[in-house]
Amino acid sequence: MVVSDNQAPVISDCLLDIVSEVAPGTCGNVVSWMEPTVTDNCSGSSVVQVIGQPSGTFSPAGVTTVSYIATDAEGLSSSCTFTVTIEDNEAAVISNCPADISLEAGTDCSDVHTWIFPDAADNCTAATFSQTAGLPSGSSFPLGTTVNAFTAIDDSGNETSCSFFVTVVDSTSPQIDMCPANIIADVDASGCGTTITWD
């Protein structure tokens, strides 16, 4: 009489999907979990992780699928699968953002200002970095205050910004040219005054 084992092993305690955040300054995180347990009607079953990161290792930002397969001595198997999602909520860092500056207006009521463009760095990806307001470096800034703003956006949509003010002031008093000299004149025939003209 031949007795056959047609019953696959049973995987218990398969995890629900896991969600975590990146560790500060990195593009992933170490995630640990209790591995599933296996029971079988016969001895000789085993559990093998076939896809994804093992428990207690570094998982990159994004979604990683983790699967376990239990196989018994007869080659019968069953599996369980869950996902490990590492969310990147860390925005890019902008460095060397220029300081506010005050300039004296020139003869055309403006002044030229040049600065070094700021830098942006992200924990995961090269952030898209652009000037979103104001005038480019080397421009002639008008009288008053101009806000120059910069924004960095990473692939996860995290956004950060910096800004500085360029203020052009006019502290030069107006000048009067060719002011006429003092005038002394005699009254006209009426004896009540006279007409005076000057250039």
C-alpha positions, 0 to 999 in steps of 0.5 A, spaced: 500 500 500 502 506 497 501 512 502 501 519 498 502 526 501 497 531 497 497 536 502 501 542 501 504 546 507 500 551 510 504 558 511 501 562 517 502 569 520 503 572 513 504 579 514 500 585 512 503 590 507 508 594 511 509 602 510 515 606 513 519 612 511 526 613 509 531 614 514 534 621 515 539 623 509 538 616 506 534 613 500 531 607 504 530 604 511 532 598 515 525 594 516 524 588 520 518 583 521 517 576 524 517 571 518 511 567 517 511 560 520 510 553 516 506 547 518 505 541 514 502 534 515 509 531 514 516 533 516 521 536 512 517 542 510 521 549 509 520 556 508 524 560 503 524 567 501 524 568 494 523 575 492 524 582 496 529 584 501 530 579 507 527 582 514 532 586 518 536 589 511 535 595 508 529 596 503 530 602 498 525 607 497 519 605 493 515 598 493 518 592 494 515 585 494 516 580 499 514 573 497 515 566 502 515 559 499 514 553 503 516 547 500 515 540 503 518 533 502 514 531 496 515 538 493 508 541 494 508 548 496 504 554 498 506 561 498 505 568 501 506 575 499 506 582 502 509 589 500 514 593 503 513 601 501 518 606 503 516 613 502 520 618 501 518 624 505 524 628 505 525 634 501 531 637 498 536 641 501 538 648 498 544 651 500 548 657 499 541 661 498 544 669 497 543 673 503 538 680 502 542 686 499 541 693 499 543 697 493 544 704 491 540 706 485 544 709 479 543 715 474 537 710 471 534 709 478 536 701 478 542 697 479 546 691 477 546 685 482 550 679 480 550 672 485 552 665 485 546 661 484 544 656 490 545 649 490 540 643 491 541 636 493 536 630 495 537 624 499 534 620 493 534 623 487 537 629 483 532 635 485 529 639 479 531 646 481 529 653 478 528 660 479 521 661 480 521 669 481 525 675 480 530 677 476 536 673 473 543 674 476 546 680 473 540 683 471 539 691 472 534 691 478 529 697 479 527 702 484 524 698 490 524 691 492 525 685 488 523 678 491 528 672 488 525 665 489 528 658 488 524 652 488 527 644 488 522 638 487 524 631 488 521 625 484 517 624 490 514 631 489 517 634 496 518 641 495 522 646 498 524 653 497 528 659 499 528 666 497 532 673 498 530 680 497 534 685 492 532 692 494 534 698 490 534 705 494 535 712 492 538 716 497 541 722 492 537 728 493 535 732 486 540 737 484 538 744 481 542 746 475 543 754 473 539 757 479 539 764 477 543 769 481 539 775 485 536 780 481 535 787 482 531 792 478 527 798 478 520 799 479 516 801 472 513 808 471 507 806 475 511 805 481 508 799 483 513 794 481 516 791 474 516 785 470 522 780 471 524 774 466 530 769 467 533 763 463 
